[in-house]
Amino acid sequence: MATLRLFSVRAKFTKNVSEQILNQLLDHLLQEGFICQEEMESARAKTRADRARTVIDWVRMRGPQASSFLIAQVRELDPCLSSTLKLERV
């Protein structure tokens, strides 16, 4: 369910997530082993919008545990974005 939820909010996430939050999400994903150092460096070289799409796509490909982790991190780091994306109901 979390994987489908991320897919459904991909466009809004891409439009609304800030540079600061994206960088924090990448750091947390790396720390928890959902992405590797090379992926993080690759993502950081992209524009904000492309980085946001990449984060959602990578996490979705890694399954429900990674998707649930990302949703929890968005809730914690940016409650306003979480509310905009209606992630508090997942």
Secondary structure by P-SEA (a helix, b strand, c coil): caaaaaaaaaaaaaacccaaaaaaaaaaaaaaccccaaaaaaaaaccaaaaaaaaaaaaaaacaaaaaaaaaaaaaacaaaaaaaccccc
